[in-house]
Amino acid sequence: MSKILRINTRTREYRFEELGQYAGLGGRALTSRVVLNEVPATCHPLSAANKLVISGGILAGTTAANSGRSSVGAKSPLTGGIKESNVGGQFAHKLPRLGLIAIIFEDKPEADAPFCKVLIKKDSVEFLDAADIMGKDNYAAHEVVKAAFGEKVVTAMVGPAGEQCLMAATIQFSDPDGRPSRSAGRGGMGAVMGSKKIKAVILDPEGKEAVEMADVEKFKTARKRWVDILMGHPVTSQGLPTYGTAILVNIINEAGALPTKNFRSGRFDGAAKISGEAMTETIKARKGQYKHGCHTGCVIQCSQVYNDKNGDYLTTGFEYETIWGFGANILVDDLDDIAMMDRVCDEKGMDTIEMANTIAMAMEAGLVKWGDGKGVIALLKKVGSADPLGRILGNGTVFTAQAFGVDRVPVVKKQALPAYDPRVVKGVGVTYSTTPMGADHTAGYAVCQNVLKVGGDVPSHGKAGQVEVSKNLQIATAAVDSLGLCLFVAFAVLDTPDALGVVADLVSAYTGKPYSVDDIVNLGVNTLKDELAFNAAAGFTSKDDQLPDFFKNEPLPPHNLAWDFTAEEMQAAKV
């Protein structure tokens, strides 16, 4: 049975623990329960009282398709509430082979203590000097680590932004190609890791213990059906593998919901130039990869490898939200410039959604002109440096807006809004407002029903059904994150009657214990209850569950719709 590794970052003591009160949990359910139980809700997020938890999902380490996601949890420096940041990469695949489901980093070293690399083995932990990678961008730092531990080494590291404990800092996880390209992006988890003086977590390459299966034949049967479900749905078998998540650029633009020029319009004239179709054609012409998995066992393959004009690698995991944020939102229509912005964010360790909105604040303030891609790249490169402007930008949208006197600030709970305007896609607006995570599309992706018509049809322009669909999706997403499954399996699950039963069979065959669809639902409900309880203790109220006023006061062209929910109406979205 997998254990929890608990590491004191000040004393450098550690112990391997049985799951105890955390038995039956994984992923987001585990990280959020630990944060609720063990972190004082009123503590400073960068203090010794906060804890950083990295956990694989309940199905981590199995061969179930798309079960390799990791959850990173803590009190967020950005929102001041609970946070789970979900990420691909190889970490959740490797962790169970060391006999672990989660790592809890506790306490905080003295201010003058050096950063370290934490090498985790099956029965021991080593604290190594990090001087050789300090101050380095993530790709260069990862090359140093690979030289010491081998090409296939699995890591989680912070870049210069995390070293400086900036609120937009990510933790970068290594992907199947050995690149530090997968971001635990939202909420400033990199700042928490930086506060613990950890530059990199390294999983022992020698740890190769196979995960034991309670009922091998039952698992094989369920696994085969699970693959058939994912490969039988047009979104997960055709749309996402061919065009990645950027397939949404044209779709959301056509729907009039593509936030443009800091949420002033729902359509961008340059959308076709930055669309998934344009991206895939560019990738093909430059001999990149338009089908690519972010972790071992992915059958959807919605990631990609994007090369520059010379055919040299530039970035991977080129997501719709990144393309929107550094594209339509700031009026840039050059894919190469946007790809370079994505690469700089990976190098410095910064959340692309937060930083794209931050750049919009810089444009509002006149630091750089709208549409100036090269100017944006230069600004992003300042983050993690000694330049005070880099410190301001690296602390995110709200901080930058305050520094420059900007009043048009698209955030909920101090976290920047993603790539769907809530005045038009109202179900996702309910999610932005009510999720414990701060503005987060993945917490309850009502775009499915509002725009894509997957799993039902809830017209996006009206209020009817939006609270209900958001609530149900928030429950489902919390369960998916806890199981360690990729969120994109939801497209197929929503349209396949036996899908949840198959997932329950996978868990039951793996653990040897009965597991039902009701157990999956309860997993999601209880996770949300934990998160809401933490936020309530941290001081959040219904007044925090609302969009900024300009969404109510400014109808969005071309449909001229405004946000028309009250915070009180949306309390029905809470479990």
C-alpha positions as CSV (number, residue, x, y, z in Angstrom):
1,M,0.0,0.0,0.0
2,S,1.3,3.5,-0.9
3,K,2.4,5.7,1.9
4,I,2.8,9.5,2.6
5,L,6.2,11.0,2.8
6,R,6.4,13.9,5.3
7,I,9.4,16.2,5.0
8,N,10.3,19.0,7.5
9,T,12.1,21.5,5.3
10,R,13.7,23.3,8.3
11,T,15.2,20.3,10.2
12,R,15.5,18.1,7.1
13,E,13.9,15.3,9.0
14,Y,11.4,13.0,7.2
15,R,9.2,10.0,7.9
16,F,7.2,7.6,5.8
17,E,3.6,7.3,7.2
18,E,0.7,4.9,6.6
19,L,-2.3,6.7,5.1
20,G,-4.3,6.6,8.3
21,Q,-7.0,9.3,8.2
22,Y,-6.2,9.9,4.5
23,A,-6.9,6.3,3.5
24,G,-9.0,6.1,0.3
25,L,-8.0,9.5,-0.9
26,G,-5.7,10.7,-3.6
27,G,-5.1,13.7,-5.8
28,R,-7.2,16.8,-5.0
29,A,-9.2,15.0,-2.3
30,L,-6.0,14.2,-0.4
31,T,-4.3,17.6,-0.9
32,S,-7.4,19.5,0.2
33,R,-8.0,17.3,3.2
34,V,-4.4,17.7,4.4
35,V,-4.6,21.5,3.9
36,L,-7.9,21.7,5.8
37,N,-6.7,19.5,8.7
38,E,-3.2,20.7,9.0
39,V,-2.9,24.3,7.8
40,P,-4.3,27.2,9.9
41,A,-6.7,28.9,7.6
42,T,-5.5,32.4,8.7
43,C,-1.8,31.8,8.3
44,H,0.4,33.7,5.9
45,P,0.8,31.5,2.8
46,L,4.6,31.9,2.8
47,S,4.9,31.2,6.5
48,A,6.2,28.0,8.2
49,A,2.5,27.1,9.0
50,N,1.6,26.5,5.4
51,K,2.2,23.1,3.9
52,L,2.9,22.1,0.3
53,V,1.3,18.7,-0.7
54,I,2.0,16.9,-4.0
55,S,-0.2,13.9,-4.6
56,G,-0.9,11.4,-7.4
57,G,-4.5,10.5,-7.9
58,I,-6.3,7.3,-6.6
59,L,-5.5,5.6,-9.9
60,A,-1.9,6.9,-10.0
61,G,0.6,4.3,-11.1
62,T,-1.9,2.1,-12.8
63,T,-2.2,1.5,-16.6
64,A,-5.6,3.1,-16.8
65,A,-5.6,5.6,-19.7
66,N,-5.1,9.2,-18.8
67,S,-4.7,8.6,-15.1
68,G,-1.3,10.3,-14.7
69,R,-2.3,13.7,-13.3
70,S,-0.9,15.2,-10.1
71,S,-2.4,17.6,-7.6
72,V,-0.4,20.3,-5.8
73,G,-2.1,21.8,-2.8
74,A,-1.5,24.5,-0.2
75,K,-2.9,27.8,1.0
76,S,-2.6,30.1,-2.0
77,P,-0.4,33.2,-1.8
78,L,-2.4,34.6,-4.7
79,T,-6.0,34.1,-3.4
80,G,-5.5,33.6,0.3
81,G,-7.7,30.5,0.1
82,I,-7.2,26.8,-0.5
83,K,-5.6,25.8,-3.7
84,E,-5.3,22.7,-5.8
85,S,-3.2,23.1,-9.0
86,N,-3.5,20.2,-11.4
87,V,-0.7,19.1,-13.6
88,G,0.5,16.5,-16.1
89,G,4.0,15.2,-16.5
90,Q,5.6,12.0,-15.2
91,F,5.5,12.7,-11.5
92,A,2.2,10.8,-10.7
93,H,3.4,7.9,-12.9
94,K,6.7,7.6,-11.0
95,L,5.7,8.4,-7.4
96,P,3.8,5.1,-6.8
97,R,6.9,3.2,-8.0
98,L,8.6,4.6,-4.9
99,G,5.7,3.3,-2.7
100,L,4.2,6.8,-2.3
101,I,0.9,8.5,-3.1
102,A,1.9,11.9,-1.7
103,I,4.6,14.1,-0.3
104,I,4.0,16.8,2.4
105,F,6.5,19.6,2.8
106,E,6.3,21.2,6.2
107,D,7.8,24.1,8.1
108,K,10.2,26.6,6.6
109,P,14.0,27.0,6.7
110,E,15.7,30.1,8.2
111,A,15.9,33.1,5.9
112,D,19.6,32.7,5.2
113,A,19.4,28.9,4.6
114,P,20.4,27.8,1.1
115,F,18.0,26.2,-1.4
116,C,18.3,22.5,-1.8
117,K,17.4,19.7,-4.2
118,V,15.3,17.0,-2.6
119,L,16.1,13.5,-3.9
120,I,13.4,11.0,-2.9
121,K,14.1,7.3,-2.9
122,K,12.0,4.4,-1.9
123,D,13.1,4.4,1.7
124,S,15.1,7.6,2.2
125,V,15.5,11.2,1.3
126,E,18.6,13.2,0.5
127,F,19.0,16.9,0.6
128,L,21.4,18.1,-2.1
129,D,23.0,21.4,-2.6
130,A,21.2,23.4,-5.3
131,A,23.9,26.0,-6.0
132,D,24.5,24.5,-9.5
133,I,20.9,25.3,-10.6
134,M,20.1,28.4,-8.6
135,G,19.0,31.4,-10.7
136,K,18.8,29.3,-13.8
137,D,15.8,29.2,-16.1
138,N,14.0,25.9,-15.9
139,Y,15.2,24.3,-19.1
140,A,18.9,25.0,-18.3
141,A,18.4,23.8,-14.7
142,H,16.7,20.6,-15.9
143,E,19.6,19.8,-18.2
144,V,22.0,20.0,-15.2
145,V,19.7,17.6,-13.3
146,K,19.5,15.2,-16.2
147,A,23.3,15.2,-16.6
148,A,23.5,14.0,-13.0
149,F,20.6,11.6,-12.8
150,G,19.9,10.5,-16.4
151,E,17.7,11.5,-19.3
152,K,14.6,10.0,-17.9
153,V,14.8,11.6,-14.4
154,V,11.4,12.9,-13.1
155,T,11.4,16.3,-11.5
156,A,9.3,19.1,-10.1
157,M,11.1,22.4,-9.9
158,V,10.7,26.2,-9.5
159,G,12.2,28.8,-11.8
160,P,13.5,32.2,-10.9
161,A,9.9,33.4,-10.1
162,G,9.5,30.6,-7.5
163,E,12.9,31.4,-6.0
164,Q,11.7,35.0,-5.4
165,C,8.3,33.7,-4.0
166,L,6.3,35.6,-6.6
167,M,2.6,35.0,-6.5
168,A,2.3,34.0,-10.2
169,A,5.0,31.3,-9.7
170,T,4.5,27.8,-10.9
171,I,6.0,24.4,-10.2
172,Q,7.3,22.9,-13.5
173,F,7.0,19.2,-13.8
174,S,9.0,17.1,-16.3
175,D,7.2,15.6,-19.3
176,P,7.7,12.3,-21.1
177,D,10.4,13.9,-23.3
178,G,12.4,15.1,-20.3
179,R,11.4,18.7,-20.5
180,P,10.2,20.9,-17.6
181,S,7.1,21.9,-19.5
182,R,4.1,20.9,-17.5
183,S,2.9,23.6,-15.1
184,A,1.2,23.4,-11.8
185,G,0.3,26.9,-12.7
186,R,-2.6,28.5,-10.8
187,G,-2.5,30.0,-7.4
188,G,1.2,30.6,-6.8
189,M,2.3,27.1,-5.7
190,G,5.8,27.8,-6.9
191,A,6.0,30.6,-4.3
192,V,5.1,28.2,-1.6
193,M,7.8,25.7,-2.8
194,G,10.2,28.6,-2.9
195,S,9.4,29.7,0.6
196,K,10.4,26.1,1.7
197,K,13.8,26.7,0.0
198,I,13.3,23.8,-2.4
199,K,14.6,24.4,-5.9
200,A,13.8,20.9,-7.2
201,V,12.2,17.6,-6.2
202,I,13.9,14.6,-7.9
203,L,12.3,11.2,-7.9
204,D,14.9,8.4,-7.8
205,P,15.4,7.0,-11.4
206,E,16.1,3.6,-9.8
207,G,12.7,3.3,-8.3
208,K,10.8,1.0,-10.6
209,E,8.6,-1.1,-8.3
210,A,5.5,-2.2,-10.1
211,V,2.1,-1.2,-8.6
212,E,0.2,-4.2,-7.3
213,M,-3.3,-4.8,-8.7
214,A,-5.9,-6.6,-6.5
215,D,-7.9,-8.1,-9.4
216,V,-5.8,-8.1,-12.6
217,E,-8.4,-9.6,-14.9
218,K,-11.2,-7.2,-13.8
219,F,-8.8,-4.3,-14.2
220,K,-7.9,-5.4,-17.7
221,T,-11.5,-5.7,-18.7
222,A,-12.4,-2.2,-17.3
223,R,-9.2,-0.7,-18.8
224,K,-10.1,-1.9,-22.3
225,R,-13.6,-0.6,-22.1
226,W,-12.2,2.7,-20.7
227,V,-9.9,3.1,-23.8
228,D,-12.8,2.3,-26.1
229,I,-14.9,5.0,-24.5
230,L,-12.2,7.7,-24.9
231,M,-11.4,6.6,-28.4
232,G,-15.0,6.4,-29.4
233,H,-15.9,10.0,-28.8
234,P,-15.2,12.6,-31.5
235,V,-13.8,15.2,-29.1
236,T,-11.2,12.9,-27.4
237,S,-10.4,10.8,-30.5
238,Q,-10.4,13.5,-33.3
239,G,-10.7,17.1,-32.3
240,L,-8.3,17.3,-29.4
241,P,-5.6,15.1,-30.9
242,T,-5.6,17.0,-34.2
243,Y,-5.9,20.6,-33.1
244,G,-5.2,20.5,-29.3
245,T,-7.2,22.7,-27.0
246,A,-6.5,25.5,-29.4
247,I,-9.4,24.0,-31.5
248,L,-11.5,26.3,-29.2
249,V,-10.1,29.6,-30.6
250,N,-12.4,29.7,-33.6
251,I,-15.3,28.0,-31.8
252,I,-15.3,30.5,-28.9
253,N,-14.6,33.4,-31.2
254,E,-17.6,32.5,-33.3
255,A,-19.7,32.2,-30.1
256,G,-18.7,35.8,-29.3
257,A,-17.1,34.8,-26.1
258,L,-13.4,35.2,-26.8
259,P,-12.3,37.9,-24.4
260,T,-10.5,40.5,-26.4
261,K,-8.5,43.6,-25.3
262,N,-8.9,42.9,-21.6
263,F,-12.5,41.6,-21.9
264,R,-13.8,44.5,-24.0
265,S,-15.2,42.4,-26.9
266,G,-16.1,38.8,-27.5
267,R,-14.5,38.6,-31.0
268,F,-10.9,39.0,-32.2
269,D,-10.2,40.0,-35.8
270,G,-7.0,38.0,-35.7
271,A,-8.5,34.7,-34.4
272,A,-7.9,32.7,-37.5
273,K,-4.2,33.5,-37.3
274,I,-3.9,32.0,-33.8
275,S,-6.4,29.2,-34.2
276,G,-5.8,25.5,-33.6
277,E,-6.1,25.0,-37.3
278,A,-3.3,27.5,-38.0
279,M,-1.2,26.0,-35.2
280,T,-1.5,22.5,-36.5
281,E,-0.6,23.6,-40.1
282,T,2.5,25.5,-38.7
283,I,3.6,22.5,-36.7
284,K,3.3,20.2,-39.7
285,A,5.3,22.6,-41.9
286,R,8.0,22.8,-39.3
287,K,8.2,19.1,-38.6
288,G,7.0,19.4,-35.0
289,Q,4.3,17.1,-33.3
290,Y,0.7,18.0,-33.4
291,K,-0.2,14.9,-31.3
292,H,1.7,14.6,-28.1
293,G,0.9,13.3,-24.6
294,C,1.7,15.2,-21.4
295,H,2.1,12.0,-19.4
296,T,2.6,8.3,-19.9
297,G,-0.6,6.5,-20.7
298,C,-2.4,9.5,-22.4
299,V,-4.5,8.3,-25.3
300,I,-6.0,11.7,-26.1
301,Q,-2.7,13.3,-27.1
302,C,-3.9,16.9,-27.1
303,S,-0.5,18.4,-26.4
304,Q,2.0,19.2,-29.1
305,V,5.6,20.2,-29.9
306,Y,5.9,23.6,-31.6
307,N,9.0,24.4,-33.5
308,D,10.3,27.9,-34.5
309,K,10.8,29.1,-38.0
310,N,14.1,27.3,-38.2
311,G,12.6,24.0,-37.2
312,D,14.1,24.1,-33.7
313,Y,12.1,23.2,-30.6
314,L,10.4,26.2,-29.0
315,T,7.6,25.0,-26.7
316,T,5.2,22.2,-25.9
317,G,1.8,22.1,-24.2
318,F,0.7,25.1,-26.3
319,E,-2.8,25.5,-24.7
320,Y,-5.9,27.4,-25.8
321,E,-5.8,29.5,-22.6
322,T,-2.2,30.5,-23.3
323,I,-2.9,31.3,-26.9
324,W,-6.0,33.3,-26.0
325,G,-4.3,35.2,-23.1
326,F,-1.2,36.2,-25.0
327,G,-3.2,36.5,-28.2
328,A,-6.7,38.0,-28.3
329,N,-6.6,39.3,-24.8
330,I,-3.7,41.6,-25.6
331,L,-4.3,41.9,-29.4
332,V,-1.3,39.8,-30.6
333,D,-1.9,37.7,-33.7
334,D,1.5,36.2,-34.2
335,L,1.7,32.6,-33.1
336,D,5.5,32.6,-32.9
337,D,5.4,35.5,-30.5
338,I,2.8,33.8,-28.4
339,A,4.8,30.6,-28.4
340,M,7.8,32.5,-27.2
341,M,5.8,34.0,-24.4
342,D,4.7,30.5,-23.4
343,R,8.3,29.4,-23.4
344,V,9.5,32.3,-21.3
345,C,6.7,31.5,-18.8
346,D,7.9,27.9,-18.6
347,E,11.5,29.1,-18.2
348,K,10.8,31.6,-15.4
349,G,8.1,29.4,-13.9
350,M,5.0,31.6,-14.3
351,D,1.3,30.8,-14.8
352,T,0.4,31.8,-18.4
353,I,-3.2,32.7,-17.6
354,E,-2.2,35.0,-14.7
355,M,0.7,36.5,-16.6
356,A,-1.4,37.2,-19.7
357,N,-3.9,39.1,-17.6
358,T,-1.0,40.8,-15.9
359,I,0.3,42.0,-19.2
360,A,-3.1,43.4,-20.0
361,M,-2.8,45.4,-16.8
362,A,0.6,46.6,-18.1
363,M,-1.0,47.6,-21.4
364,E,-3.8,49.4,-19.6
365,A,-1.1,51.4,-17.8
366,G,0.9,52.2,-21.0
367,L,4.0,50.1,-20.2
368,V,3.7,48.5,-23.5
369,K,1.4,49.0,-26.5
370,W,-1.6,46.8,-27.3
371,G,-0.5,44.1,-29.8
372,D,3.3,44.6,-29.2
373,G,4.3,41.0,-29.0
374,K,8.1,41.7,-28.9
375,G,7.5,44.2,-26.1
376,V,5.6,41.7,-24.1
377,I,8.4,39.1,-24.4
378,A,10.8,41.7,-23.1
379,L,8.6,42.4,-20.1
380,L,8.1,38.7,-19.3
381,K,11.9,38.2,-19.3
382,K,12.2,40.7,-16.5
383,V,10.4,38.4,-14.1
384,G,12.8,36.6,-11.8
385,S,15.5,39.1,-12.4
386,A,16.8,41.9,-10.2
387,D,14.6,44.4,-12.0
388,P,11.8,45.8,-9.6
389,L,9.4,45.8,-12.6
390,G,9.9,42.0,-12.8
391,R,8.9,41.7,-9.1
392,I,5.7,43.7,-9.8
393,L,4.7,41.7,-12.8
394,G,5.6,38.3,-11.3
395,N,3.1,39.0,-8.5
396,G,0.2,38.8,-10.8
397,T,-2.8,40.7,-12.1
398,V,-4.1,42.4,-8.9
399,F,-0.7,43.4,-7.7
400,T,0.3,44.9,-11.0
401,A,-3.0,46.7,-11.4
402,Q,-2.6,48.2,-7.9
403,A,1.0,49.3,-8.7
404,F,-0.1,51.2,-11.8
405,G,-3.5,52.4,-10.8
406,V,-5.5,50.2,-13.2
407,D,-9.2,49.7,-12.3
408,R,-10.3,47.2,-15.0
409,V,-9.1,44.0,-13.2
410,P,-10.7,40.7,-14.3
411,V,-10.3,38.5,-11.2
412,V,-12.3,36.6,-8.7
413,K,-10.7,36.0,-5.3
414,K,-7.6,37.8,-6.7
415,Q,-7.1,35.1,-9.4
416,A,-7.3,36.2,-13.1
417,L,-10.1,35.0,-15.3
418,P,-9.4,32.5,-18.1
419,A,-10.4,32.4,-21.7
420,Y,-14.2,32.5,-21.8
421,D,-16.2,35.7,-21.2
422,P,-18.7,35.0,-18.5
423,R,-21.3,37.4,-19.9
424,V,-21.8,35.0,-22.8
425,V,-20.8,31.6,-21.4
426,K,-22.7,32.1,-18.2
427,G,-22.3,28.6,-16.8
428,V,-18.6,29.1,-16.6
429,G,-19.2,32.5,-15.1
430,V,-21.0,30.8,-12.2
431,T,-17.9,28.5,-11.8
432,Y,-15.5,31.4,-11.9
433,S,-17.5,33.1,-9.1
434,T,-18.2,30.1,-6.8
435,T,-15.4,27.7,-7.0
436,P,-13.2,27.7,-3.9
437,M,-10.2,28.1,-6.2
438,G,-10.7,31.6,-7.5
439,A,-11.5,32.2,-11.2
440,D,-10.8,28.8,-12.8
441,H,-12.5,27.3,-15.9
442,T,-11.3,23.8,-15.1
443,A,-13.2,23.7,-11.8
444,G,-16.6,23.4,-13.6
445,Y,-16.2,23.5,-17.4
446,A,-19.7,24.5,-18.4
447,V,-18.4,25.4,-21.8
448,C,-19.3,21.7,-22.5
449,Q,-23.0,22.4,-22.2
450,N,-23.1,26.1,-23.0
451,V,-21.1,26.0,-26.3
452,L,-20.0,22.5,-27.3
453,K,-23.3,20.8,-26.4
454,V,-21.5,17.9,-24.9
455,G,-23.4,16.2,-22.0
456,G,-26.5,18.3,-22.5
457,D,-27.6,21.7,-23.9
458,V,-27.8,24.7,-21.5
459,P,-28.2,27.8,-23.7
460,S,-25.3,30.0,-22.8
461,H,-26.9,33.5,-22.9
462,G,-29.6,32.9,-20.3
463,K,-29.6,32.3,-16.6
464,A,-31.7,29.1,-16.6
465,G,-29.8,26.0,-15.6
466,Q,-26.5,27.7,-15.2
467,V,-26.2,27.3,-11.4
468,E,-27.2,23.7,-11.6
469,V,-24.8,22.7,-14.4
470,S,-21.9,24.5,-12.7
471,K,-22.6,22.8,-9.4
472,N,-22.8,19.4,-10.9
473,L,-19.6,19.9,-12.9
474,Q,-17.7,21.2,-9.9
475,I,-18.6,18.0,-8.1
476,A,-17.6,15.9,-11.1
477,T,-14.3,17.8,-11.6
478,A,-13.3,17.5,-7.9
479,A,-13.8,13.7,-8.3
480,V,-11.8,13.5,-11.6
481,D,-9.0,15.5,-10.0
482,S,-9.0,13.2,-7.0
483,L,-8.9,10.1,-9.2
484,G,-5.9,11.5,-11.1
485,L,-7.7,11.5,-14.4
486,C,-7.2,14.1,-17.1
487,L,-10.1,16.6,-17.1
488,F,-10.6,16.0,-20.8
489,V,-12.0,12.5,-20.2
490,A,-15.2,14.4,-19.2
491,F,-16.1,15.0,-22.8
492,A,-16.5,11.2,-23.4
493,V,-17.8,10.5,-19.9
494,L,-20.7,13.0,-20.2
495,D,-21.9,11.3,-23.4
496,T,-21.4,7.7,-22.4
497,P,-23.9,6.0,-20.0
498,D,-21.6,3.3,-18.6
499,A,-18.5,5.5,-18.3
500,L,-18.7,6.3,-14.6
501,G,-19.4,2.6,-13.8
502,V,-16.2,1.7,-15.7
503,V,-14.2,4.2,-13.7
504,A,-15.6,2.7,-10.5
505,D,-14.6,-0.8,-11.7
506,L,-11.1,0.5,-12.3
507,V,-10.8,1.7,-8.7
508,S,-12.4,-1.4,-7.3
509,A,-10.1,-3.8,-9.3
510,Y,-7.0,-1.8,-8.3
511,T,-7.8,-1.5,-4.6
512,G,-9.7,-4.8,-4.1
513,K,-12.5,-2.9,-2.3
514,P,-16.1,-2.2,-3.5
515,Y,-16.4,1.1,-5.3
516,S,-19.5,2.5,-6.9
517,V,-20.6,5.5,-8.9
518,D,-22.0,6.9,-5.7
519,D,-18.5,6.7,-4.2
520,I,-17.2,8.8,-7.1
521,V,-19.9,11.4,-6.5
522,N,-19.3,11.5,-2.8
523,L,-15.5,11.9,-3.4
524,G,-16.2,15.1,-5.3
525,V,-18.8,16.4,-2.9
526,N,-16.6,15.8,0.2
527,T,-13.6,17.4,-1.5
528,L,-15.6,20.6,-2.2
529,K,-16.9,20.6,1.3
530,D,-13.3,20.5,2.6
531,E,-12.3,23.4,0.4
532,L,-15.3,25.5,1.2
533,A,-14.7,24.9,5.0
534,F,-11.1,26.0,4.7
535,N,-12.1,29.2,2.8
536,A,-14.8,30.0,5.3
537,A,-12.3,29.7,8.1
538,A,-10.0,32.0,6.1
539,G,-12.7,34.7,6.0
540,F,-14.3,34.2,2.6
541,T,-18.0,35.0,2.4
542,S,-20.7,35.1,-0.3
543,K,-19.4,38.6,-1.2
544,D,-16.3,37.0,-2.6
545,D,-18.4,34.8,-4.9
546,Q,-18.9,37.5,-7.6
547,L,-17.4,38.9,-10.7
548,P,-16.0,42.5,-10.9
549,D,-18.6,45.2,-11.5
550,F,-17.5,45.9,-15.1
551,F,-19.0,42.6,-16.2
552,K,-22.4,43.8,-14.9
553,N,-22.1,47.3,-16.2
554,E,-20.6,46.8,-19.7
555,P,-22.6,44.6,-22.2
556,L,-20.2,42.6,-24.3
557,P,-20.2,43.0,-28.1
558,P,-21.3,41.4,-30.4
559,H,-24.2,39.9,-28.3
560,N,-24.4,42.9,-25.9
561,L,-24.9,40.7,-22.9
562,A,-24.0,41.6,-19.3
563,W,-23.5,39.5,-16.2
564,D,-26.8,39.4,-14.4
565,F,-26.4,37.0,-11.4
566,T,-26.2,38.2,-7.8
567,A,-23.8,36.6,-5.4
568,E,-26.8,35.4,-3.3
569,E,-28.3,33.6,-6.4
570,M,-25.2,31.7,-6.9
571,Q,-25.0,30.3,-3.4
572,A,-27.1,27.4,-4.7
573,A,-23.9,26.3,-6.6
574,K,-22.3,25.4,-3.3
575,V,-22.4,21.8,-2.0
